[in-house]
């Protein structure tokens, strides 16, 4: 079941929205100092998670220690095009290092080639490893490559493999998945798996529109700024409400 029913029109509090946000730290050239600074900023903003490359996982874990912000490390990012053995080793290595949410990228080319058993077997193997480690399996797919039938199949594969979340990737150069994409995946998911967005950047309008449609995780480089923007809007609404009450 999802953590939040899709009929909620918008986050009720600034804290609720912040917990749905993930700082996406997947850009090249991010130095150690910049990584630590961004992890600490995400924790200070009350974000739900930080997403990093495998090489950054241990440093990010140390930076987030004691905070309420979780760590997600990705395997097979960005295209899921590594061999099965390489991806499984990468994901299991992350689990051994203490990562408790693994983002595992489905191979879109294999889905397009209708190699469904290969995709499912690969995801099921890492799903079992996550379950044994008490970790969450976070499936990721570039939705823009998939037609309607493949979207249904990919989502059903994720359900059968007990993924807790399916994130729609914007891709390296692709657009942010739109409202129709979110609607379709949420309908297929039927509240049995969370749907999220993962893009280099998201606007507050895009994130809130996806929230209204049922998405519940938003990974972006500007996640801290999104949390601040929504917090400011909540504070303005509270002040406006207090002013109305005083006038009454």
C-alpha positions as CSV (number, residue, x, y, z in Angstrom):
1,X,0.0,0.0,0.0
2,X,1.1,3.6,-0.6
3,X,2.1,5.8,2.3
4,X,-0.3,8.5,1.1
5,X,-3.6,8.1,-0.7
6,X,-3.6,9.7,-4.2
7,X,-6.7,11.7,-3.5
8,X,-4.7,14.2,-1.3
9,X,-4.7,17.3,-3.4
10,X,-1.4,18.7,-1.9
11,X,0.9,18.0,1.0
12,X,-0.7,19.0,4.3
13,X,2.5,20.4,5.8
14,X,5.9,21.6,4.9
15,X,7.3,18.6,6.7
16,X,5.3,16.1,4.7
17,X,6.5,17.5,1.4
18,X,10.1,17.7,2.6
19,X,9.9,14.0,3.5
20,X,8.8,13.2,-0.1
21,X,11.8,15.0,-1.5
22,X,15.2,13.5,-2.3
23,X,18.4,15.5,-3.1
24,X,19.6,13.9,-6.4
25,X,23.4,14.1,-6.2
26,X,24.1,12.3,-9.4
27,X,26.1,14.9,-11.4
28,X,29.7,14.4,-12.4
29,X,32.4,16.6,-10.8
30,X,30.8,16.7,-7.3
31,X,33.8,17.0,-5.0
32,X,33.9,15.5,-1.5
33,X,33.4,18.9,0.1
34,X,30.4,19.6,-2.1
35,X,28.9,16.2,-1.5
36,X,29.2,16.6,2.3
37,X,27.8,20.1,2.1
38,X,24.8,19.0,0.1
39,X,24.1,16.0,2.4
40,X,24.1,18.3,5.4
41,X,21.9,20.8,3.7
42,X,19.4,18.0,2.8
43,X,19.4,16.8,6.4
44,X,19.0,20.4,7.8
45,X,16.0,20.9,5.4
46,X,14.4,17.7,6.7
47,X,14.5,16.0,3.3
48,X,13.4,12.3,3.2
49,X,16.5,11.1,1.3
50,X,19.7,11.8,-0.6
51,X,20.5,9.9,-3.8
52,X,24.2,9.2,-4.7
53,X,26.5,7.2,-6.9
54,X,28.0,4.0,-5.4
55,X,31.4,5.6,-4.9
56,X,29.9,8.3,-2.7
57,X,27.7,6.0,-0.6
58,X,30.0,5.5,2.5
59,X,30.8,9.2,2.7
60,X,27.2,10.2,2.4
61,X,26.2,7.6,5.1
62,X,28.7,9.2,7.5
63,X,27.4,12.7,6.6
64,X,23.8,11.7,7.2
65,X,24.5,9.7,10.4
66,X,22.1,10.7,13.2
67,X,19.8,12.6,10.9
68,X,16.3,11.6,9.7
69,X,17.5,11.7,6.1
70,X,17.9,8.3,4.4
71,X,20.5,7.4,1.8
72,X,19.7,5.9,-1.7
73,X,22.5,4.6,-3.8
74,X,21.9,3.7,-7.4
75,X,23.1,0.5,-9.3
76,X,23.2,0.4,-13.1
77,X,22.6,4.1,-13.4
78,X,21.7,5.7,-15.8
79,X,20.6,3.1,-18.4
80,X,20.7,-0.2,-16.6
81,X,22.9,-1.4,-19.4
82,X,25.6,-3.3,-17.4
83,X,25.6,-7.1,-17.4
84,X,23.4,-8.8,-14.8
85,X,26.4,-10.0,-12.9
86,X,27.9,-6.5,-12.7
87,X,24.7,-4.9,-11.6
88,X,24.0,-7.5,-9.0
89,X,27.5,-7.2,-7.6
90,X,27.2,-3.4,-7.5
91,X,23.8,-3.5,-5.7
92,X,25.0,-6.2,-3.2
93,X,28.2,-4.3,-2.5
94,X,26.0,-1.3,-1.6
95,X,24.0,-3.4,0.8
96,X,27.2,-4.7,2.4
97,X,28.3,-1.1,2.9
98,X,25.1,-0.2,4.9
99,X,22.9,1.3,2.2
100,X,19.2,0.5,3.0
101,X,17.6,1.7,-0.2
102,X,19.0,0.6,-3.5
103,X,17.9,2.3,-6.8
104,X,18.1,-0.4,-9.4
105,X,17.7,0.7,-13.1
106,X,15.7,-1.6,-15.4
107,X,17.3,-2.1,-18.8
108,X,14.9,-0.3,-21.2
109,X,16.5,-1.9,-24.2
110,X,15.6,-5.4,-22.8
111,X,12.1,-4.3,-22.2
112,X,11.8,-3.0,-25.7
113,X,13.3,-6.3,-27.0
114,X,10.6,-8.0,-24.9
115,X,13.1,-9.9,-22.8
116,X,10.8,-9.8,-19.9
117,X,12.1,-12.9,-18.1
118,X,15.6,-11.5,-18.1
119,X,14.4,-8.2,-16.6
120,X,12.3,-9.9,-14.0
121,X,15.0,-12.4,-13.0
122,X,17.5,-9.7,-12.6
123,X,15.2,-7.5,-10.5
124,X,14.0,-10.5,-8.4
125,X,17.6,-11.5,-7.5
126,X,18.4,-8.1,-6.1
127,X,15.0,-7.9,-4.5
128,X,15.8,-11.0,-2.5
129,X,19.2,-9.5,-1.5
130,X,17.4,-6.3,-0.3
131,X,14.9,-8.3,1.7
132,X,17.7,-10.3,3.4
133,X,19.4,-7.1,4.3
134,X,16.3,-5.3,5.5
135,X,16.7,-2.8,2.6
136,X,14.2,-1.3,0.3
137,X,14.2,-2.1,-3.5
138,X,13.8,1.0,-5.5
139,X,13.2,0.2,-9.2
140,X,13.9,2.9,-11.8
141,X,12.9,3.1,-15.4
142,X,13.1,5.6,-18.3
143,X,9.4,5.8,-19.0
144,X,9.9,7.8,-22.2
145,X,11.2,4.8,-24.0
146,X,8.2,2.6,-23.2
147,X,4.8,2.3,-24.9
148,X,1.6,1.6,-23.0
149,X,2.0,-2.1,-23.0
150,X,5.6,-2.1,-21.8
151,X,4.7,0.4,-19.0
152,X,2.1,-2.1,-17.7
153,X,4.5,-5.0,-18.0
154,X,7.4,-3.1,-16.3
155,X,5.1,-2.1,-13.4
156,X,3.8,-5.6,-12.9
157,X,7.4,-6.9,-12.9
158,X,8.2,-4.4,-10.1
159,X,5.2,-5.5,-8.1
160,X,6.1,-9.2,-8.4
161,X,9.6,-8.5,-7.3
162,X,8.4,-6.6,-4.2
163,X,9.9,-3.2,-5.2
164,X,8.7,-0.5,-2.7
165,X,9.0,2.3,-5.2
166,X,9.2,2.8,-9.0
167,X,10.8,6.0,-10.1
168,X,10.2,7.4,-13.6
169,X,13.6,8.7,-14.8
170,X,13.8,11.8,-16.9
171,X,16.9,10.4,-18.6
172,X,20.1,12.2,-19.3
173,X,18.6,14.6,-21.8
174,X,14.9,13.7,-21.7
175,X,12.0,15.8,-20.4
176,X,10.5,15.4,-17.0
177,X,7.7,12.7,-17.2
178,X,4.4,14.5,-17.6
179,X,1.1,14.3,-15.9
180,X,-0.2,11.6,-18.3
181,X,2.9,9.5,-17.5
182,X,2.3,9.8,-13.8
183,X,-1.5,9.1,-14.2
184,X,-0.8,5.9,-16.2
185,X,1.8,4.5,-13.8
186,X,-0.3,5.3,-10.8
187,X,-3.3,3.5,-12.3
188,X,-1.2,0.4,-13.0
189,X,0.4,0.5,-9.6
190,X,-3.0,0.5,-7.9
191,X,-1.5,1.8,-4.6
192,X,0.6,-1.5,-4.4
193,X,3.8,0.4,-5.1
194,X,4.8,4.0,-4.8
195,X,5.5,6.0,-7.9
196,X,8.2,8.7,-8.0
197,X,9.9,11.1,-10.3
198,X,13.7,11.4,-10.8
199,X,14.9,14.4,-12.8
200,X,17.9,16.7,-12.8
201,X,15.5,19.6,-11.8
202,X,11.9,19.9,-10.9
203,X,9.8,23.0,-10.6
204,X,7.4,23.2,-7.6
205,X,4.5,23.3,-10.1
206,X,5.7,20.0,-11.7
207,X,6.2,18.4,-8.3
208,X,2.8,19.4,-6.9
209,X,1.0,18.4,-10.1
210,X,2.6,14.9,-9.8
211,X,1.7,14.8,-6.1
212,X,-2.0,15.5,-7.0
213,X,-1.8,12.6,-9.5
214,X,-0.4,10.2,-6.9
215,X,3.4,10.4,-7.1
216,X,5.1,10.4,-3.6
217,X,8.8,10.7,-4.2
218,X,10.6,13.5,-6.0
219,X,14.3,13.3,-6.6
220,X,15.9,16.4,-8.0
221,X,19.1,18.4,-7.7
222,X,17.1,21.4,-6.4
223,X,15.2,19.4,-3.8
224,X,16.3,21.7,-0.9
225,X,15.1,24.8,-2.8
226,X,11.7,23.0,-3.5
227,X,11.4,22.3,0.3
228,X,12.1,26.0,1.1
229,X,9.7,27.2,-1.6
230,X,6.8,25.1,-0.3
231,X,7.7,26.0,3.3
232,X,7.4,29.7,2.4
233,X,4.1,29.1,0.8
234,X,2.8,27.3,3.8
235,X,4.0,30.1,6.1
236,X,2.3,32.7,3.9
237,X,-0.9,30.7,3.9
238,X,-0.8,30.4,7.7
239,X,-0.2,34.2,8.2
240,X,-3.0,35.0,5.8
241,X,-5.3,32.7,7.7
242,X,-4.3,34.3,11.0
243,X,-5.0,37.7,9.6
244,X,-8.4,36.7,8.4
245,X,-9.2,35.3,11.9
246,X,-8.0,38.6,13.6
247,X,-10.3,40.6,11.3
248,X,-13.2,38.4,12.2
